[in-house]
Amino acid sequence: MTPSQLAPRDSRAAAFLGVLACVVLWAINYPAMKVALREMDPLAYTGWRFVLASSLFVGWAVASRAPLLPPRGARGLALVLALSGVSVYQSLFARGVALTSGFAAALMNATAPLLALAMVAALGQERPGPLAVTGTVVAYAGVALFLRAARGGDVGSLRGNLLCLGSAACWAVYSVASARVPGRMRAPTALASTFGIGTLVLLLDCAPAMIRQEYGHLSALTLSILALSAVLPLFVAFRLWARGIRVLGVTLSTRLGLLTPVVAGAASAVVTFERFPGAKLAASAVVLAGLALTRLDRKPSGAVAPVRPDPAIP
């Protein structure tokens, strides 16, 4: 039986609502970040955001009486998680979002699970089924169409979209590596070390912008977005998503995660007045169709170490 069949009905309902909350929080974060970046340097914003988030995760680990540092045999893994899930990922993501639209960033980040599947296939850990292969080809055909149309304005800049694709590749590495966490360290330890170490490295890139930033002119709205973006899409959503995976299973949770770029598009249209011309809608539809095909595929054959294909966290 699947996890969703084994869990009590009330627990499934709560987990389902939790996953939907994750989708909404992650989706809204894209246009909200675009609003905040009108007043803040993207690296200054990201630096402070992760200082706040890492403090919350470290506090959670302390409250849970979990070690802040992973055991010796898992420290190499912790470093990979920190670099791919926070340091390099967020450095690319912040620059990408600043140069493209909220919806384009969400759509490019949505390809992270495809890259993760390609990685585990290359490592011989899983053999993707025909629908997964077809869906990957279709999705990247859509990405190519989207990048071709990226000439600024409504579709975002080519450079910004490529940076967001780079951040998606980093998240794919994180997804593959995180499959090795269970049994090696507790969840609070894994997240505290990922965010703690990752933020320290990230600050090497962000600190100059954080020092140069003029804080006296920041509005209450920008400061609120900064604080909430550390608490809701990161600290709260990470934990809700983990519970959704545990109760509902990977398949249902990640299918719901497909809604993230769709909701991000709707939110961007309302919050930042992003427009959606025909070429943009057509390319986006091809990408989303490909992603949907991969989610319809049956369990990969020959799985050695199943990987949880999480959507990239903005």
C-alpha positions in Angstrom: 0.0 0.0 0.0 1.1 3.6 -0.6 1.8 6.0 2.2 -1.4 7.9 1.4 -3.4 4.7 1.8 -1.8 3.8 5.1 -2.2 7.2 6.8 -5.4 8.2 8.6 -7.8 10.3 6.6 -7.4 13.4 8.8 -3.6 13.1 8.5 -3.8 12.8 4.7 -6.0 15.9 4.5 -3.6 17.9 6.7 -0.6 16.7 4.6 -2.4 17.5 1.4 -3.2 21.0 2.6 0.4 21.4 3.7 1.7 20.5 0.3 -0.7 23.0 -1.4 0.5 25.6 1.1 4.0 24.9 0.0 3.0 25.4 -3.6 1.4 28.8 -2.8 4.3 30.0 -0.6 6.9 29.1 -3.2 4.9 30.5 -6.1 4.1 33.8 -4.4 7.8 34.2 -3.3 8.8 34.8 -7.0 6.8 38.0 -7.6 7.3 39.1 -4.0 11.1 38.9 -4.5 10.8 40.9 -7.6 9.0 43.6 -5.6 11.7 43.6 -2.9 14.5 43.8 -5.5 13.2 47.2 -6.6 14.8 48.5 -3.4 17.5 46.0 -2.5 20.5 44.5 -4.2 19.7 40.8 -5.0 22.7 39.6 -3.2 22.1 41.8 -0.1 18.5 40.5 -0.1 19.6 36.9 -0.4 22.4 37.3 2.2 20.0 38.6 4.9 17.3 36.2 4.0 19.5 33.2 4.6 21.1 34.6 7.7 17.5 34.7 9.1 16.6 31.3 7.8 19.7 29.5 9.0 19.2 31.0 12.5 15.7 29.4 12.5 17.0 26.0 11.4 19.8 26.1 13.9 17.3 27.0 16.6 15.1 24.1 15.6 18.0 21.7 15.8 18.9 23.0 19.3 15.3 22.8 20.4 15.1 19.2 19.1 18.4 18.4 20.9 19.9 17.3 17.6 23.6 17.8 16.9 24.4 20.9 14.8 27.2 19.2 13.0 26.8 15.9 11.1 28.8 12.8 12.2 32.3 12.4 10.7 31.2 10.0 8.0 28.5 12.3 6.7 30.5 15.6 6.6 31.4 15.3 3.0 27.7 14.8 2.2 26.8 17.8 4.3 29.2 20.0 2.4 27.7 18.9 -0.9 24.2 19.7 0.4 25.3 23.1 1.7 27.0 24.1 -1.6 24.3 22.8 -3.9 21.3 23.6 -1.8 22.3 27.0 -0.5 25.6 28.6 -1.5 26.0 28.1 -5.3 22.2 27.6 -5.9 21.2 30.9 -4.2 24.1 32.9 -5.7 22.9 31.9 -9.2 19.2 32.2 -8.3 19.4 35.7 -6.9 21.2 37.0 -10.0 18.8 35.1 -12.3 15.6 36.4 -10.7 16.9 40.0 -10.8 17.4 39.7 -14.6 14.2 37.8 -15.6 10.5 37.7 -14.7 9.0 35.9 -11.7 7.2 33.4 -13.9 10.3 32.7 -16.1 12.3 32.0 -12.9 9.7 29.7 -11.6 9.4 27.8 -14.9 13.2 27.4 -15.2 13.4 26.2 -11.6 10.7 23.7 -12.3 13.1 21.7 -14.5 15.2 20.7 -11.5 13.5 17.3 -11.1 14.2 16.5 -14.7 17.9 17.1 -14.2 17.8 15.0 -11.0 16.3 12.1 -12.9 19.0 12.4 -15.6 21.7 12.4 -12.9 20.4 9.2 -11.2 20.0 7.6 -14.6 23.6 8.5 -15.5 24.8 7.1 -12.1 22.9 3.8 -12.8 20.7 4.3 -9.7 17.4 4.3 -11.7 16.2 3.6 -15.2 13.5 6.1 -16.2 10.5 4.7 -18.0 9.4 5.8 -21.5 7.1 8.5 -20.3 9.8 10.1 -18.2 12.2 10.1 -21.2 9.6 11.5 -23.5 8.5 14.1 -20.9 12.1 15.2 -20.4 12.6 15.7 -24.2 9.3 17.6 -24.5 10.1 19.8 -21.5 13.5 20.7 -22.7 12.2 21.4 -26.2 9.9 23.9 -24.5 12.8 25.4 -22.5 14.7 25.9 -25.8 11.6 27.7 -27.3 11.4 29.8 -24.1 15.1 30.7 -24.2 14.8 31.5 -27.9 12.0 34.0 -27.2 14.0 35.5 -24.2 14.8 39.0 -25.5 13.9 40.9 -22.4 10.5 42.3 -21.4 7.7 39.8 -21.0 9.9 36.7 -21.4 12.9 37.9 -19.3 16.5 38.1 -20.4 18.4 35.1 -21.8 21.1 35.6 -19.2 18.6 35.6 -16.3 16.8 32.5 -17.6 20.2 30.7 -18.0 21.2 31.6 -14.5 17.9 30.2 -13.2 18.6 27.0 -15.2 22.0 26.9 -13.5 20.3 27.2 -10.1 17.9 24.4 -11.1 21.0 22.2 -11.9 22.3 22.9 -8.4 19.0 21.9 -6.8 19.1 18.7 -8.8 22.4 17.8 -7.3 20.9 18.6 -3.8 18.0 16.3 -4.5 20.2 13.5 -5.5 22.5 14.0 -2.6 19.7 14.4 -0.1 18.5 10.8 -0.9 21.6 9.7 1.1 20.7 11.6 4.3 18.2 9.1 5.9 20.1 6.9 8.3 23.2 9.1 8.3 21.8 12.1 10.3 18.6 13.5 11.8 16.5 15.9 9.7 17.2 18.9 12.1 20.9 18.2 11.8 20.8 17.9 8.0 18.9 21.2 7.6 20.9 23.1 10.3 24.2 22.1 8.7 23.0 22.7 5.2 21.7 26.2 6.0 24.4 27.0 8.5 27.4 26.0 6.4 25.7 27.0 3.1 25.0 30.5 4.5 28.6 31.0 5.7 29.9 30.3 2.2 27.1 32.3 0.6 28.1 35.3 2.6 31.4 35.4 0.9 29.5 36.4 -2.2 26.8 38.5 -0.6 28.6 40.4 2.2 30.0 43.2 -0.1 26.4 43.9 -1.4 25.1 43.7 2.2 27.6 46.3 3.3 26.9 48.6 0.3 23.1 48.4 0.7 21.5 51.6 1.9 19.0 50.5 4.5 17.6 53.9 5.5 15.4 54.0 2.4 13.9 50.5 2.6 10.2 50.5 2.9 8.2 48.5 5.4 6.9 46.4 2.6 10.4 45.4 1.5 11.5 44.6 5.0 8.3 42.5 5.5 8.9 40.5 2.3 12.5 39.9 3.4 11.5 38.5 6.8 8.6 36.5 5.5 10.6 35.0 2.7 13.0 33.5 5.3 10.2 32.2 7.5 7.5 30.9 5.1 9.0 29.5 1.8 12.1 28.2 3.7 11.6 27.3 7.3 7.9 26.5 7.3 7.6 25.1 3.7 10.6 22.8 4.1 9.0 21.1 7.0 5.5 20.9 5.5 6.9 19.4 2.3 8.8 16.8 4.3 5.6 15.8 6.0 3.7 15.7 2.8 6.3 13.3 1.3 6.1 11.1 4.4 2.3 10.9 4.5 1.2 11.3 0.8 4.3 9.7 -0.8 6.6 11.1 -3.5 4.3 10.7 -6.5 1.3 12.7 -5.3 3.4 15.4 -3.6 5.6 16.1 -6.6 2.5 16.1 -9.0 1.0 18.8 -6.8 4.4 20.6 -7.0 3.8 21.0 -10.7 1.3 23.7 -9.9 4.1 26.0 -8.6 5.0 27.7 -11.9 1.3 28.0 -12.8 0.5 29.7 -9.5 3.6 31.8 -9.8 2.4 33.0 -13.2 -0.9 34.0 -11.8 0.7 35.7 -8.9 3.1 37.5 -11.1 0.3 38.8 -13.3 -1.4 40.3 -10.2 1.5 41.5 -8.2 4.0 42.7 -10.8 1.6 43.0 -13.8 3.7 40.4 -15.8 2.2 39.9 -19.3 1.9 36.6 -21.1 2.1 36.9 -24.9 1.4 34.0 -27.2 5.0 32.8 -27.7 5.5 32.8 -23.9 2.3 30.9 -23.2 3.1 28.3 -26.0 6.6 27.6 -24.8 5.5 27.4 -21.2 2.7 25.0 -22.1 5.3 22.7 -23.8 7.5 22.7 -20.7 4.6 22.0 -18.3 3.3 19.2 -20.6 6.7 17.6 -20.5 6.9 17.9 -16.8 3.4 16.4 -16.5 4.5 13.4 -18.6 7.4 12.6 -16.3 5.0 12.6 -13.3 2.7 10.2 -15.1 5.5 7.7 -15.5 5.4 4.5 -13.4 8.0 3.7 -10.8 11.4 3.6 -12.5 12.7 0.1 -13.1 15.9 -1.1 -11.5 15.9 1.4 -8.7 18.9 1.1 -6.5 18.5 4.3 -4.4 15.3 6.1 -5.1 15.7 9.9 -5.3 13.0 12.3 -4.2 12.6 14.7 -7.1 11.8 17.8 -5.1 10.8 21.0 -6.9 13.4 23.7 -6.5 12.9 26.0 -3.5 12.9 29.7 -4.4 
